[in-house]
């Protein structure tokens, strides 16, 4: 019982360049069509407060908890799970440096639990569109920064 959205690509930029894009939360609204606001200390256990545009008419507040912050490698967060395992989420960005100095970037979002099928049925397409926009914005921003 899960719903997963994964995007992956190899990028001709450094891990540091992509990490700078991912970790500069305050700049997300400039290039990320999915996130209109994002703030966090980025310390594991602390909240990450966002406004996400799942629906076209408004941005909804979303607060999740930072799970991992391993600079140049992995940044992840999750929702506070619903009781009885009804719904939980895990979102991560992972950077793997390849032998030729380029990187492999993975962006993943997963919902687990019996309610994940309901969320997928009601909002699956909107979530895919949002996470695709974020992935494309992230990669384009990193490539633009690398070209400077």
Secondary structure by P-SEA (a helix, b strand, c coil): cbbbbbbbbbbcccaaaaaaaaaccccccccccccccccccccccbbbbbbbcccccbbbbbbbbbcccccccccccccccccccccccccbbbbbbccccbbbbbbbbbbbccaaaaaaaccaaaaaaaaaaaaaaaaaaaaaaaac
